[in-house]
Amino acid sequence: MNTPKITKLRHSAPFGAVRSRLEGRVFHVSRLSNLDPILTSGEIRPNQDATFATTFGSSSNSFFRNRGCVSLFDYRSVTPDELEDSVFKCSPMQPATPQSALQFSC
């Protein structure tokens, strides 16, 4: 198993600045405030009980959270057009607020 690489992104970082680091990878995005619990447990856990700070908008209707799963971005085999389309729908940069966000990539 790969050890996750933790990258902190500032709210001002444009997607284009980190795009090349995300292409070909599977990664999870979470708020910086969730880092300590992740490091303490040694894993990224589902947020079904809403213990962790919400990362993307309204989590009450989150498909994966409501099923007890961790959501991931999978950019391993997307075409440039598919990547542009997916970023328009749900950008990994969306939760990068002034408090910053994390990207865990393997």
Residue, then its C-alpha position, 0 to 999 in steps of 0.5 A: m500500500n502506498t503512503p498518502k502524500i499530503t498536499k496543502l492547497r491555498h484558496s487562491a491556487p487556481f486548478g490549472a496550477v495543480r492539474s498536472r499533479l492530479e492527472g493519473r492519480v486517485f485522491h481524496v480532498s478534505r478540509l485542513s481541520n480534518l487532518d488531525p483525526i485522519l492522522t490519529s486514526g491512520e485512515i480516511r474514514p466515512n463521515q456518515d455521522a457528520t463528525f468531520a467538517t463538511t468539505f463540499g457544500s451540503s453533505s446531507n445529500s452526499f451519495f457516498r457519505n450516506r452510504g458509509c463510503v469515502s469519496l475519491f477523485d479518480y483521474r487515472s484514465v480520464t481524457p482532457d475533455e472528461l477532466e474539464d467536464s468533471v472539474f466543471k461539475c465538482s472541482p477538487m479545488q471547491p473546498a479550498t477556503p481561506q482555511s485551506a484544504l488537503q489533497f491526499s493522493c496515492 
